[in-house]
């Protein structure tokens, strides 16, 4: 069955996915559709956001954020939903905690959490039930299409592998599923694993041969994966990780793009990380998965390091003289940290045992030289020594006192100094990592897809390159022109309305108020002239009376310069608004003239300007 998909191109899907991070609207969808196709999207569009249903459905506590777009048109028999799961973000708008990236570790790499998948299922089932109820009378089958980037791509794939109910699933620079995720999410898959490998406890999966596990999972899900389509940057750091780290499976159809010519990514480095170390990390982190599921990021930090992050945040905002009042809490946090240090040191020691292999691989790949390798090794050892020193200090001073804060701060500064010394020798590696991380972005990928065309995407905007023989090419920001003509005029309308309100307020606050004050004064003078005995004058004795009052008043009008100041101000703003409108028309005329030589492009531009002719 072939469906005429509303979002039929990679550019349309990827650009709308990128908008999902910035409050997607129906108008923005129509704008992108017109920019990419030159045609109006004359169809009903309704958007459902998971944030609007968090209280009703009890979702979103651990980073899940999704959107469902419903396209409906009875005439063309269109009834399609695009279910989008948002990708990883370094922090939320109101909180620095990296909820999504922690889920990347706990949920995907370790497989110990399924909250994002569970929230996506709850949200999607609830909204699709509403949509089916609203459209059942039209007798048009509902087509579901999944889309996701990064972590969002992982969520949509897991849903498809388990449910197999999407017409297609499009994922961009996705985090592929891991066997460890699927064991916890898909009971039927775990039953097959039990039969195949003879395991009982889900945690036993970490000790199975990872290659055999990968092959079994990819074969098991191959039918459900037929409708999964990947677009992946070869240099994407996340993709390189999934090629070299145990547990990840790659199913569906892949389309690769090269986003950084001459840079092949980090696979050659990552593949040399000993599997035993990766296994140890997974087993170590798996212990904290139940805590993450119940208490989130803060719970993991408290369980792993003994630190109560909310208390630390409060303490950092506390006035210095009040800190001693919080001594019991400070002591409690430091005591827990001390108890957790042996586990942290053990973990760092295992990394140190494998550090020579990792550094040798980095040197061979050209990311560091021999001297930098030596510095990295020395400073990493110094970090461990400093943590061991802190552990010894806490052992000697179990009866902690506030005076010991000075020693603790001194040790903290030494740790920070060693950490900063690691930055320089790692600068070349970090530069390459930044390139690899940049490849993860949607617009880097879209540009790679269009590198042979006149189109280019910069900062989310679509640019067309207009080339005239023998002249420098001209880049035209199509998205900006759309915004100018659809939002610019509205801005000037708003400015004119505000200017009218300002005039009214000026007249009421100054002109009318002056006349009111003048009238009140004259009325008061008239009253006392008519009632002199009511006039109280301090230097008149008690037995002396005032029988007559004559007041000679002279009230000057507002000075002429007062009026001229405001008149000039209003004239200036009126002139600026008028000049702004003229500039918009000049831009319009210049763009139309530029595209006179290209009929197809000129027609597209003309459509932008039609409402203002």
N, C-alpha and C positions, 0 to 999 in steps of 0.2 A: 504493500500500500504506500503510494507516494502522496505526501502532503505538501501543499504550497505554503512553506513556512514564511511567516511574516518577516522574521529576522533571518534572511536567507544567505547572508554573506558573513565572512569572518570579521570584516570591518564593523558591520552593524552590531554583531553580537559582542565583540570585544569593547567597542566604545560604550555600549549600554552597560556592560559589566563594570566598566570604569566609573560610570555615573552612579552606580549603586553605592559607591563609597561616598557620594556627595548629594544624597537626598534626591533620588531619581523622581522625575515628574513626567506626566503624559506629554506636556509641551516640549520637554527636552528630547523625549523619544521621537516626536514628530520632527523636531529640528534636525536631529542626526539622520533620520530616514531621508529627509529632503536633501541634506547636504551630500549624502552618499548616492542617492538615486536620481535626484532632480524631479521627484514626484511627491505629491502630497500623500500622506498616510491618512486617508479618509476612512477611519475605522474607530469603533468605540474602544477606548483604553481605560482600564481600571487597575489601580495599583494597590496592593496590600502589603503592609510593612509589619514585620514581626514585632517591632518595638511597640506598635499600637495594641498588641494582644498579649504583652508580657504578663500583665496582671491577671487577665482572664485565663490564660493557658499555663501560667506559672513556668515561663521559659525565659531564656536569655541571661541567666545568672552567671554562666561560665563562658561568655563571649559570643554565643550564637547570635547572628544577625542576618536575617534573610528578607527577600522581597519576592512577591509573586506578581507577575504582570499578566493580565487577562486581556487578550485581543478578541473582540467579538464583532461579527457582522453577519446579519441574517441573509443579506443579498448574495454574498459570496460564499456562504456556508462556512464561515471562519469561526472557529471556537477553539482557541489555543491558549494555553498557559505556559509561561516561561518561569520556572521555579529557580530562583537564584539564591545561592548561599554565599555570603560575603567571605572574602579571603582574610588572611592574617593581617593584623595591624599591630604596630609596635605598642600602641597604647590607646585607650579609649578617650573620648573627648573630655570626660570629667575625672579620669583616674589614670595614673601612670602605669598601673599594673598590667603586664603583658598577658592578658587572659588567653588570647588566641594562640600566642606563641607557646605558652605553657601547655595548651591543649595539643599543639603540634608534637610536643615531647611526650606528655602523659597519654594522650589519646591515640596518636598515630605510631610514634616510635616505640613506645612501651606497650600500647594497647590496653592500658589500664582504665581508660575512661571512654564512655560513649555518650556523654551528655550532649555534645553538639549534634551528633546524629539523632539522638532521641528528641531533642528540641525541634530539629528540622522536620522529623516525621510528624510530631504533634501539630506544628504550625501548618504544614502542607495539607495534612488530612482534614484539618478544621476548615481551611480556606476552600479547598476543592469541594468539600461537601456543600458549602455555601454557594459556590459557583454552579454546581450541578443543579441545585435546587432552583436557582434563578433562571437557568437556561433550558431546563428539561422540556418546557413547553414548545421549544422551537425544533426539537428532534434532531439536533446537530451534535454528533459525537464530540466529546472533549478530548483534545490531543494535549498530552503533557510532554514538555521539553525541559530538560534540566541544563543549567549553566552554572559554572563556578570557576573561580580563579584561586590558585594557591590552596589554602585550607578549604575554601569553598568547593574547589574541585574535588577534594578528597571526600567531602560530605556527600556530594551528588553521586560520585561513583559508588560509594558504599550503599546508598539507597538503591541504585540501579542493580548492583550485584545481588542484593538481598531480595528486592521486590520485582525486578525486571518488568517495570510498568511504564517506562518512558519510551516515546517514539524515538527520541535521540537524546544523548547527553553530550554537551560540548564543554570541554574543560581546557583552561589555558594556564600553562606553567603550574600545573596542579601538583599537589602532594599525593602521590599514589597511595592506595590502601596498603596496609601491612597485614600479614597473616595474624599478627597479635591482636589487631583491631577486630578482624573478622571472627576470631575465636570467641571474643566477648560479645559480639553483636549478633552473629548468625548461629543459632543453636544447631541447625541442620548441618552446617559446615563442621562444627565441633564434633558432632556425632560421627561424621565421616572420618575425621582425623583420629578419633578414638579407635575406630575399626582398623584404619590403615596403620597407625603407629603404636597402638596399644597403650595410650596414655589415659589417665583418669582425671587428674587435676589440670585445669587450664594453664597453670603456671609451668607445667612440664614442657609446654611448647617451646620455651626459651632454650631448652637443652637439646632439642631435636636438630638434626643436620639442616642448616638453613637453606642449602641448595635443594635438597629433596623436598623440603616444606614449600619452597617457592614454586617448584615444578608442579607439585600436587595441587596447590591453590589455583594456579593459572589454568590448569586443565579443568578443574572443577567449575570455574566461573566463566569459561570461554564463551558459552552460549549467551549468558546474560550480558557479556561485555561486547557483543557484536555491534551494539548501537552506541558505544562510547567512542568519542572522537577527541583526540588530544591535539593541541597546537602547543609546541614546546620549543623554547630557545635552547640550543645546544649548550650554551654557556651558563644557563640558569643554575645557580648554586644549589637550589633545592633539588633539581633533577639530578645533578651530579652526585649529591648525597644519596639519593635513592638507588643509583646504580651501584654504589659501592658499599652500602650499609645493609646488613642482614634484615630480612623480613619483608621488604617492599616487593610488591608484585606489579607487573606492567601488563595490563590487558587492554584490549581495544585497538583502535587504529591511530597511529601516530603520524603527525606531520611536523617536521623539524624545520626551524628557521635559524639562520645565523645572524645574530644581533651585534656581535663584536668581531669583525674580521681579524684573523690572526691570533685570536685567543680561543683556546680549546676547552676552557673550563678547568675544573679541579678533579676530574675523575682519576687522573693519573696519580694524584696525591692521595685522595681519599681511599682508593682501592687498596692501598698499602697499610691502612690502619688495621692492626691485628684483630681478627674476629673475636678473639678471647676478650679483648678490651671492650669491644662493642657489647658483647654478651654480658660482661660484668656491669657495664653501665645500665643496661636494660634491667637486669635483676635488681640492682641497687635502687633504681627509680621505681620499679614495680611495687616496692614496699610502701611508697608514698601515694600510690594511685587511689586507695580507698579514702585517704585523708583529702586528696584533691576533690574527689567526687562529693564529699560531704562539706568541706570547708573552703574549697577553692585555693587561690594563690596564697593568701595569707596563712592558711592552714598548713600548706606544704612548707613554707618558709619556717613557720614555728616548729613543725615536726622535724625538719631537717637541721635547722640551726639553733632552735630554741628562742628565736627572736620574735617578739610580738610587734609586727609592723605598725599597727595602729598606735601603740604606745610610743614607739620611736618617733612617728610623725608628730604626735602631740608634744613630745619632749623637745623636738627641734623647734617648735613654735613657742615653747615656754619661756617666760622671762627668767633671766639667769638667777635672780635671787630666790625664785620659787623652786628651782631644781632640787635643793636639799629636801623639800617636802615630799618629793617623789622617790626618795631613797629606797623604800621597800620594793618598789616596782623595778628600779634600776638593778638592785641586787638580785631580784628574781630572774630578770632577763639574762644577766651576766652568768648567773649560776647555771641556767639551762644551756647557755652557749658553751660553757665549760664542759658540761656533760656530753654535748654533741661533738666536741672537737675531735675526739679519737676517731669517730667514723669519718669525719671530713679528712683528717690526716691520712687515714688508711686509703681513702679514695684517691687523694692527690698522689700518694706514694705509688699506686698502681699506674697512674698516668706517667709518673717519673720513670717507672720501669720501662715504659714503651716510648719514652721521649726521644731516645737516640734514633729509633726507627723513623719516627715522625719527622724529626729534624733532618735526618739524612735524605728522606724523600723530598722535603721542601728544598734542600740544597741542590739535589739532582735536577729538580724542576726549574731551578733558577730563581726561586722566590727569596732565598736568603743566601748569604755567602758564609765562608768558614768562620769569620770573626763574629758575624751576627748569630750564628748557631751557638758559638761559645757563650756569648752574652745571654742569650735566651736561656740556655741551660743553667748558667750561674744564677740568674735572677729568679728562675723558677725554684731552684734549690733554696735561695734566700727567703722566698715567700714561705716555703714549708718550715724553714728554721724559725722564722718570726712567729708563725702560728704555734709551733712547738714551744717557743719561749713564752708566749701568752698562756698556753696551757700550763706550763710549769709555774708561772706567776700566780695563776688562779689556784693551783694546788697548794702553794705556800700561804696564800691569803684567803683561805676559805671563809674566815670571818671578815667579809668584805666591808670596807669603810669608804666613805666618800673621798677621803684623801688619796685613795688609790686610783681615783679617776685620772689624776695627772700622769701616773705611770701608764695607764691604759691608753690615754690619748697619745702619749709618746710612742707607744708600740704601734698604734694605728698609723701614725705619720710615717714610721719606718716601712710598714707594709705598703702604704700608698707610694712611697718613694721607689720601692722595688718594682711595683706595678708600672709606674711611669717609665722606668728604665727599660721596660719591655716594649714600649711603644715604638721607639726608634728602629731597633733591628727588625721589627715586624711591619714597618711602614710599607715596604714593597709588597708584602703579602696582603696587607690590608687594602692596598690600592687595587690589587687584582680581585680581592673579595668584593670590593665596591663595584667593580665592573660586572662581576658575576651576579651580585645582588640587583644591580640596575637592569640586568637582562630579565629579571623576574617580573618587572613592571609590564603592564598591558600595552602602554603606548610604545615602549621600546620594541615590543613584538609586532605591533601593527605597522610601524615604520619599516621593519624588516620584511614584512609581507608585501609592502608597496614600494620597495626600493627601486624598481624599474618603471614606476609610473610618475606622473606629474604631482601626485598627492604626497603630502607629508603632514605628520601630526606633531605639533609642538605645544606642550602644556595643555593637552586635551583639545586643542583647536585644529581644524582642518585647513591646510594651506594648499593652494593650487599654484604651480609655477607656470607663469605666462612667458613663453619664449618668443622673441621676435628675432629673425635672422640678423646677425651682425650686431646685436645689442645685448646688454647684460640682462639676464632673466629677472623677472619681477615676481616676487612671492606675494600672493594675495591671501589674506586671512578670511576665508569664507565664513567661518564661525563668528568672527568678530563683526563682519558686515551684517550677519543675521541679527546679532545682538543690538547693533546700532539702530537698525531700522525697526526692530520689534520692541526694543526697550528704550532707546534714546529719546524718541518722541514722547513716550510716557513720562520719562524723567523731566523733560521740559514742561510738560503739562502740569506735573506736580509742583515744579518750581513756581510756575505762574499762579497756581492756586495758593501756595504758601505766601507769595508776595501780596496777593489780595488780602489774605488774613492779616498780614503784617500792617498793611495800610489801615485796616479797620481798627486794629489794636492801637496803632499810633494815634488815630483820631480820638479814640475813647480814652486812652491813658494820658494824653497831653492836651489836645484841643478842647474836647468836651469837659475834661476834668478841670481845666483852667476856668472855663466859663461857669462850671458848677461851683468851684471855690469862690469865684468873684461874686456870684449871686448870693451865696451863703454869707459872705462878709457884709455885703450891702444890707441884707436882711437883718443881720445882727446890729449894725449901726442904727438902722431905722428903729429897732426895738428899744435900744438904750436911750435914743433921743426922745422916744415916747414914754419911757419909764425910767427917768433919771434916779429915783429913789432906790432902785434895785442895783445901781452901779456901786461896786465895792472898790474904794480907793484907799490904799494902805496909809497914806500920810494924813488923811482926814480924821479928826478926833471923833469920839463916839457921839458927842452932843451936837456936832455940826452935820448939816445935811446938804445934799446936792439937789437943787430944785430944777436945774435946767442944764442940758448938755447939747452943745452944738459941735458936730464932728465934720471937719472939712476933709473929704477923702479925695485921693487922686491915685487911681489904679492904672498902672501902665500896661499896655497890651504886651503880648509875647513879642520879643524882638524879631525883626525880619530875618536875621541870620539863623534864628532857631528853625524857622520854616524852611529856609534854603538848605540847611544841612540835611534834613529828611528828604526834601524834594530831590536833591542831587543823589542821595543814596538810592531812592526808588528808581530814578532815571538810569543810574548805573546798572542796577540789577535787570531792569527791563532791556537795556541795551545788550548785556551779556547773554541773556536768554535768546534774544533775537539773533545775535551773532552765532550762538551755538547751533540754532536751527539752520542757519545758512551754511555752517561748516558741514552739517550732515548732508545737506543737498549737494555741496561741492564734492564730498566723498562719493555720493551716489553718481553724480555726473562723470567723475573721473573713472570710476569702475566700469560704467557702461561704455565709455569711450575706449577703455583698454580692451574690452572684449568685443568690440565691433568686428575685429578680424577673425574671431572664432565664433561661428554661429551657435554651436552647441553650448559652449560655455556662456555665451552672452544670454541665451534663452534662460539658462538656470539663474543667472544673476538678475535678469529682468523680473523673474517671479518673486524674488526677495523684495523688490521695490514696488510691486504692483499696488499694495494697499495705500501707498503714499503718493500716487500719481493723481 
